[in-house]
């Protein structure tokens, strides 16, 4: 610092000159700095300024566009063999949301078309990229009439979750509408309610599905804005143990019909675990879990859930906070070592609705990648925290709103098109949505996370049969921008790992400025109601790009290696998938659904029966009612890696038969295409009117 002017910022940091790398901006910054300094009149100070400027010029010239920093990933056969010993269960597949105020309108919000479409899009990510959605105030969807529950709203909402393949994180939180039970409710009330919920939905969806629900106690019960029943400490303990008794009864009833080790598990206390004085509920219930008595009556929870977020700067803050809390819990309550732990609000920073630019672009995607892979390292290394970590969940299934449609903590940007008749909603996927889909392509066995110079980290995964390999790598400065953006990633993959004559590989990437619908929206001057053409421009860059144009088939000979040189713009996340030809061929697509968006615009959803990791894209075909017998390939030349496609008939389709594809009324069918170009069987045709 020289008179308040941070000269060191020009040459400090892990990437040289940081932000001021262009001659124009350096001249501006140094000029401003020089005018701000009153005593700069000596030759030595002027010489110092000159040397700093010269160093920045040299640094900027040493990283010209297209070169930047370099990193090399050289995968060895021994590394893959070691990876086969580490089972990588997807522990990061949770998301969450909270309906806005007023609470008594939670049902109306959750059953709105906006909310249902948001969840269906989240469920369209491949291979259960998100499996569970944790939702506040679900009991507000229950009604009470003449001492009987009205399940209508809750049935409708849970039917939708079940149909889209999602599992609820069912927080036993809220007030059934119309209830006359005295508050806070009795232990008998909670025990009976839990049993009715399990019995009803086990009969509706099957015991195996309901046994996967994450029943959880009241969210952050120590906070006044959540403790709407005004629990005292004794009330809270009575509530928690009553729920445990209800779930125990259901466990005994359905034990022989489930295939899970702990059916109807209870998670909690879903707490912040700050000071004992201000958070007595969470700390007191942990005293029961730390008792010498190991019977179910001592600790009500099967898994201890807590919330540890970052400050908004480093991804590592989430891991460090969770590790520190678990260490403290084990020290204070040694008998809790028999339990598992989960961070079900593992976000980079608190307050989902506060607009922060990093949430809009690839930085959030790369930060989430880092949070997941850092926790994977703890699991793979088997340290005290990693051995006990059961799962992570990220609170990012919210609905954004104007003017911060991209900059809130959500997976999708929502545009509320209130000027149309009738009003409708449009969604655009953010990079963080795609990175969850990329993480889901990791194989069942993986190496620990590796770290290279230049802020590069990666994980290599594979399967036991040697038919699949996936490298997932990232370069970022977490939530901060990268001032040296260009980097070269060299990748070497040994092919002797595969027991086949041919393999095919595909490279997909999210890159700053290239897979960035937020930047497109900014260039459009941030319209509140984008036109169809503007939305199409945003969607053209909303999903991962295919590098090197298409999958590449490689004939294997002795000593053959796959060698790649990728020129990337940071921050970036890149995936390299390699599939053996003898692996599983594309399965049949089923459960095709067509949803109305607006006039001449629909969303098509589907599911794939098997072989998701080696799928290249999906083909969506449409036969209009007016063109008998003629099918049109409506997403030709559009990479469709996930299980949805938005089709607007007034957006030009570049296929020979497109002139015959008018409107959206007609039949739809979908099929999968793998990395070898093999096409799976079409789904059954679904008619949309």
N, C-alpha and C positions, 0 to 999 in steps of 0.2 A: 504494500500500500504506500502510495506517495500522495499525501494530502487528500486521502479519501479516494484516490483513483486506483483501482485494482489492476495494476500492471501485470501481476502474476497470472491473472486469468488468461492472458494471451498465450502463455506458454505452459500452463499447468494442465493437469488432467491426463487421462490415459490415452488421449487421442490428439496430442500436440496442441494445435492452435485453437481448439474448440470452435466457437461459433464464427469467429472473425477470420475466415479463410479466404475470402475474395479480396482482391486489392481494393475494390471500391469501399467495402465495409470496413476494412482495416484502416484505410485513410480516414474515414469518418470517425471511427472510434478513437484513433490516436489524436485526431484534431480536437475532438470534444474534450478528451482527457487533458491535452496540453493547455487548452484555454481554461480548464477548471483549476489548474495548478498555478498558484500565484508566484512562488519563488523559483520557478523553472527558468533560470537565466544563465545558469552555469554551463560551461562546456561539457562537464561530466554528465549532467542530467540529459542534455541533448544527445550526447553520445549513447547513453543508455536507451533512450527512445529509438534512436536509429538502429541499434543492435536488436532490440525487440522486434521492430518492424522487419528487419532483415530476416530474423529467425522465422517469423510467421510466413514471410514470402517463400522461404526455402521449404518450410513444412508444407505449405499449400502446393508448391510445385512438385514435392515428393509424392503427393497423392493425387495425381491428375484423374479426371473423370475416366471411369472404366478400369482403373487399376486399384487404388485404395489399399487397404490392409489385406493380408492374405492369411489363410489357414488351411491346414491339410488334415483330412480324416483318412487314415489308412487302417482299414479293418483287417485284422489277422484271423486266421482260422482258429487259433487258440482262444482268441477273445470270444468268438462265436460259441466255441465249445463251453467256455466258462459261463456265457450268458444262458446256456441251456440249463444251468443249475439254479437260476433265479427266476422264480415264477412271478410274473408281473400281472397281478390282478388289477383291473381298472378301478382305482380307489378314488378317482377325481371326478366321478360322473354325477355329482349332485349340483343342483341349482336351487334357487329359491326366490320368493317374492312375498310382498305384503300388500294387501288391498289398501287403497288410500282411505282417508277419513271421508265420510262418517262410517264407523264400523258396522252400523246396522244396514249399510248398503253394500256390504262385502259380497253378498250373493249376487246382487245385480251386477257388480263389477266383474266377478269371476265368470259369470255366465254371459257377459257381453261378447259380441262377435270379435271385438278387438282382442280380448283375453283368450278366447278359444282358438283364434287363428295363431296368436303368438305361441301358445302351447303346442299346437299342431306342427308349426314350423320347427320348434325346438325338438319335437319328437321325430322329425324327418331326418335328423342327422344319422349317419350310418352307424351300424354296429353298436347301438346303445351308447353313443357319445355322451348323452345325458340319460341316466336311468331314473333318477329320483328328483322330484320337485318338492321342496319344503315350503309350506304355505302357512302363513299366519291366519288366525281367526276363522278356521274352517267350521268351527261349531256355530258360527253366526249363520251358516246355511241351513241349520236345523230349525224347525218350528215346533212349537208345543201347542196342542189343542186338546182340551178335555183330558189332560194328563197322559196324552199319547203323543209320540213324536211324529212330526211330518218330515219325511226324508226327501221330499220331491226335489228341492233345489240341490241337495247334496248328492242325490242319485244322479241327477243330470250332469253335474260337474265331474263326479268320479267316473261315470260312464265314458265321458270324453277322454279323461286321462287314460283309462284302460284301453280304449279304442286306439289311441295314438301310441300305445306301448310304453307309457310313462307310469311310474310308481309314485304314490304320494309319500312325502315326508309329512305324516299326519300329526300335526301339533294339536294336542288336546287342550285347546285354547279358544276362549270365546264364550258367548252367552247365547244359548238357544232362544230364538225369538218367541216371546210370549210366555216364557217360563215364569211360574209363580213360586218356585222353590226359593226359600230364604237364602240370602247371600251372606257369606260365602257358602256354597252348596255343601251338603253333608257328604260324608264318606260313602254312604250307601248310594247316593245319587251318582257319584263318579264311577263306582264299581259297576252299577247297573248300566250306565251309559256305555262304558267300554265293552261290556259283554254284548249289548244290543248291536253296537257298531260291527264287531267282529262277526257275530252270527249272521247279520243281514248281508254283509258284503262277501263273506265266505260262501253263502248260498248264491249270491248274484254272480260272482266272478270265479269262484273256486278257491279252495283253501290255500293252494300253493301260491297263488298270486297275492292274497292278503297276508300270508306269512312273510312276504318280502317287504311289507310296509314298514316304514320307520316311525313307529308310534313314539312321540316325544312329548315331554311335559312342557308346561307353559314357558314361552320364550322370555328369556331375561327377566325372571320374576321379581328381581330386586328393583327394577326400574318402575317408577310410579306411572309412567305413561303406558306401560304394559299391564301393570297389576290393577286391572280395572275392577276386580272383585274385592279389592282391599284386603287381601290375605294378611293375616298375622302369621308369625312364624309357625305356630301350632296348626293354623288352618292349612298352610302350605304343605307341611309334613303329612297331615291327614289326607290331603288331595293326592300327593305323590304315591303314598302307600296304598290308597284305595284303587288307583289305576293299576298298580302292580298286582293287587289281588285279583282284579278283573281279568287281566291278561294271563295270570297264572291259571285261572279257571279255564280259559279258552285254550291254553296250551295243553292242559290235561284232556280236554274234550276232543281236540283235533290232532293229538300227537301222532297217531298212526297214519294220518293222511297228508302230512307235510314231508318235504324232502330237505328241510333246512335244519341246521344244528340247533338253533335257538329260535323256534317259531314265535311270533308275536313278541319280539324283543322290545324292551323299553329303553329309550334313549333320554338322557337328561344330565344335568339340569339346564342345559342350553344357556349357560351363564357367562358373564364377563369376568367373574372372579377378580374383582378389584379388591379394595380393602375389606376386612372383616366387618368393620363398622357399617359401611354403606351397602354391603352385599351379604347380609347374614343368611339369607335363604340358601344360597348355593354352598357356602362354606359349612353350614350346619348339616345339611343333608349328606355332605361328604364325610362328616364324622361317623355317620351310620355305615357308610361304605368302608371306612377305615377300621371298623371294629374287628375284634378277633373272631366274632361269629361270622361264618361264611354261608349261613342259610339265606334263602331269598328274603326272609323277613329283615335281615340286617341291612342290605343294600338294595334299594328298589331298582337300580339301573343295571342293564347288561353292558351298556357302553356309556362312558362319561363324555358328554358333549360340551364343548366350550367354544368361545368366539375370540379369535385373535386375528386382527387385521393389521395391515401395515400403516405407515404414516403417509404413503403416497409416493415414496421415493424409490425404495429398493424392494425387490421381490423377496429377498432373504429375510426381511423383517417379519414376514408371516411365519416362516419356519422357526426363526429365533424366538418369537413370542410364544409359539406353541410349545417348543422344547423347554423354555424356561418355566412355563406354567406346569407342565407335566412333571418336571423335576421337583417343583415345589410341592405338588400334590403327593408325590411318592415319598418325599421327605417327611411331610406332616402326617400322612396317612399311609404307612408302609403296606398295609394289607390291600391297598388298591392295586397293587402290582398284578393281581390276578385278572384285572379288568382291562378292556380295550378303551381307547380314547379316539375322539373324532373332533375335528375343527369344522363345524358346519356353517361358519361364516368366515371363510379364509380369503378375504378380499384385500386388494392392495391398499385400500383406504376406506374409511367409514363414509356414510352418507351417500346413498346411491343416487339421489336426485341432484346433488351438487355438480354443476357442470365443470368438467376438467378436460382439457383438450386431449390428453393421452388416451382417454376412454374411447375416443372417436376413431382412432386409426390403428395401425399395426403395433403400436407400442403396447396397447392393452393386451393384444393377442400374445406378443412376445413375453410380457410380464406374467400372464397366466401360464404360459409354457414354462417359464422359469420357476414359478411357484410349484407347479406339479413335479418338474424334474428334480428340483432340490429336495422335495419330500421323498421322491423315489430314491434318491441317493441315501437318505437316512434309512429307508426300508431295506434297500439292497445291502447296505453296510451292516445292518442288524444292530444299530446302536440302541440305547435305552429308549429313546423316543420312537424310532422307526419300528421296533419290534411290537410296540403297543398301538401304533396308529392304524385305525380301521378305515377311515375315509376322510376326504375333504369335500366340502360343498362350497360353491361360490354363489353369493346372492346377486344374480344378474339376469333373472327372468322377469324383470319389471317391464312396464310399458313406458317408453319415453314420451315426451311431449314438447311441443314447439315453445320457445325457439331452440331448445337444446336437444334436438332429436337424436343427434349422434353422440353428444358429449356426456350423457348420463350413463350410469353403470347398467347397461343392458346388452343383450346379444343382438338385438335388432333395432333399427331406427324406425319409428312409427310416424307416419304422416296421416293426420286426421283430416280427411277431405270433406270438410263441412259445407263447402259451397256447391257440392253436387246434389242432385235430386234422384234418389235419396242420398244422404251422406254415406261415405264408406271409408275404409281404412286401407292404406298401402304400407307394406313393410319392405325394408331394404336390409339385407344381412350385413353386419359389421365384420371386420376381420376376426374378432374374438369368437364369433359364431363358427367360422371356418376352422380356427385352430383346434377347437374341440373335436371337429370331424377328423382332423389330421391326427390328433392324439389317439383317436379310436382305431386308427390303422396300425398302431403298434402291435407287434406279435405278443404271444403269451409268455415269452421269456426274453429277458433283456439284460444288457450290461448296466452297471451303475452309470450315472451321468458323468460324462467326461468334459473337462474344461480346457480350452485352448486360449492362447493369447488373442487379444483383439475382441474380447467379450463374446467368444463363440463357445457354445455348449452343445452337446449332442448325446443321444441315446441310440444304441443299436439293438434291434430286437429280431427275433426269429421264432420259428416253430420247431417242434420236435422232429417232424418228418423231413426237414431240410427242403421244404417246398417254398419257403417264404422268408424274406428278409426286409426289414424296414429301418431305414436311417431317418431320424427326425432331428434336425439341427436348427439352431437359432443364433442370431447375433443381434444384441440390443444393448442399450444403456438403461434398461428397465423403463421407467416412465419418462425419462428425460430424452430429448432429441439426440441424435447422433450427428455430429458436425462433419466427420469424415464418413460419408455415406457409402461409397463404393468399396466393395471387398470381393476378393476372389476366394472361392471355396473349392479346393481340390479334393476329390473323393476317389478312393481306390477300394474296390470291393472284390475279394477273391471268389471265384466261381466254383472252386473245388468243394465249397460248402454244399452245393446242390447236386443231387443224384439224378441228373437228367441230361438230355442232349441239348436242350435249348431253354433259355430263360428270356424273359422280357422285363424291361424296367421302365418306370415312369417317374418323372420328376415334376413335382408340383411346388409352388411357392406363393407365399404372401410377402410382398415387398412394399416398402414405403413409397407412397406416391403412385404406385402401379395398381395395387389392389386396395384402393382407397376411395370408396364412394363418398366419404365426407369431403374430400378435396374436390370431387366433381360437383357436389352440392354447393360448396363455397364458390366455385367458379361460376355457378349458375346464379349467384347472389342470394343464396339461401332462401329459395321460395318456400312459403308456408304450404302452398298447394301446387306441387310440381305437376307439370304436364306429363302426358303419357311418354312423350319423347324424352323429357328430362329424367323420368324414372327409369326408362330403358337405358339411358347413359349411365346412371348410377349402378344399375344391375349388371351392366356389362363388365364391371370391375369388382363386383361384390364377393366373388368366390375365388379360390386359389387358381392361379394360372398354370397351364401346362408349359413347361420349359422344353426346348428342343422339339416343339411342335406336336409330338405324339409319342406313344410308347415305342421302344426300340427292342427288337428281337436280336438276341445274341446266340450264335452257334458256339457251343462250348468245346474247346480242345484243351489239351494239357497246357497248364500255365496261363490260360486265358484269364484276364482281369477286366473288370469294368472300370474304366478310368474316366472321370468327369472333371471338367473345369467349368465352374459356374460363376458368372459375373453377376453379382447381386447388389441390390440397393438397400441399405439398412435403415431402420431395423428390418430384419427379415426372419421368416420361418420357412424352412424348406424340407420337403419330404422326398425320399428316394425309396420307392418300393420295387422289389425284385421278386418275380414269381416264376416258379418252375412250370414248364408246359404240362407236366403230368399231374399238376395240382387240380384242385376242385374246379370244375367248369361252372359258368354262371348258372345259378339256380333260377327258378321261375319267380317272376314278380307276381305278387298278389295284393289283395286289399287296396285296389285303386279307388281313390275318392276324388271327386271333382267338386270344388267349392267355388261359389260365386264370389267374385271380388267386386265387379261393377259391370256395366254394359260391355259386352264383347271382351270380357277379361275374366279368367278363371285361374285358380290354383289347383294343380294336380298333385296328389300325394300317393305314395305306394309303399309297400314293404317288399323286402327281398328274402327269399327262403334260406339261402346259404351262399357262402363264397364271397362275402362282402369285401374282404381285404384285397382281393385281386381284381376288383371291378374298376374299369377305366371310366366309364360313363354310362348313362342311361339314355335310351332313345324313347321319345314320346311321340306317339302317332295319333292322328286325329282324322276322323272321317265325318265331314259335315253332312247334315241331313239332306242337304240339297244336291249332294254329289254321290249318287248311288254307286257303291262298290269301289270308290277311289280313296285310298288312304294317303295322308300327307305327313311327312316327317317334320314336325313343327319346331323341333329344337336342333336342327341340323347345324353343324359348325358352332354349337354352343356347348361348352364343357359343363356337364351336369353331374357332379360327383356325389351329390346328396339326393335324398329321396323326395324331392319336390321340384316342381317347375311352374313358373308363372307364365301363362300364355295369354297374350293380348293380340287379338286377331287384326287389330289396326296397326300393329308393329310389323314391319316387313319381314317375311321369312324367306331366306335365300335358298329355296329349293325349287326344282323345275316345276313341281306340281302346286306351288304355293298359290298360283292364280285361282286354283279350284278350291282353296281353303278359305272360305268366307264365314265369318261369325264364329261362335263357340258352341252352338247347339249341334249335338251329334255324339259320336262314339269315340272313346279314348282307350288306348292300350299302351303298355310300356314293356320294354325288355332291357335286360342288362347286357353290357359288352365288356369283356375282360381285356387284360393287357395284351393278349394275343389276337384281339379282334374277333374272338369267338362270341357269338350271340346266343344268349339264353332264350328259352321259349317265351313267347309273348304272354302277358297276363290275359285274363278274360277281358273282353271289351266291355266297357261301362258306358251306358248311355246317359248323357247330360242334357236336360231340357231346362 
